[in-house]
């Protein structure tokens, strides 16, 4: 059964009205309205959709899900999130110039999927993830399941991902640290990766540098540069290793270092 959510309880509405008054407006253009809701259902998946708005999701050892919504440039919005079984869909659009940003605390391991047109996405401790933003940055920390991220115009930052990760940005940098198996592509921007354990990496920068730091081990190193240099350093290159490093640039340098 699907439940569409409006702007909380009477207490929440009063708090929002007070916030609008302090902002010098009556809930119209320029208003900033804040709502807090708690859903008792154990959410297993969060779906992102909408236009312009930020989404921050963190997880904890909880059964319910806490949802804070900040509505900008609008009156009391129509339903902006809905719960269908254990799937929570959040919408950052609310008509006209209105936008909704979210701060969500959900159960550990919640999956996150979806697409935003414009906004910042910040995820901590989530499970299986597949998200895209047209204009904005994506940051993810301590993911526990496979991750797929795409930003057409924006940077991507990944920290502490323990499962296979795949990222792509058209115009922006990729920064990854403490990660395992990793695939990255940047059309215009640098790619910097710091592996936590020996693993395979595929990294491509059409216009930018690729900089990879790996722990001690044996790797099958494959580099290619169209216009630039490749420097492998002290990494032990073993063509038979299961840990394959495939690194390429069209216009830029490739650096590989062992720590």
Secondary structure by P-SEA (a helix, b strand, c coil): cbbbbccccaaaaaaaaaaaaaacccccccbbbbbbbbbcccccbbbbbbccbbbbbbbccccbbbbbbbbcccccccccccccccbbbbbccccccbbbbbbbbbccbbbbbbcccbbbbbbccccbbbbbbcbbbbbbcccccbbbbbbccbbbbbcccccbbbbbbcbbbbbbcccccbbbbbccbbbbbbbccbbbbbbbbccbbbbbbbcccccbbbbbbccbbbbbccccccccccbbbbbbbccbbbbbbcc
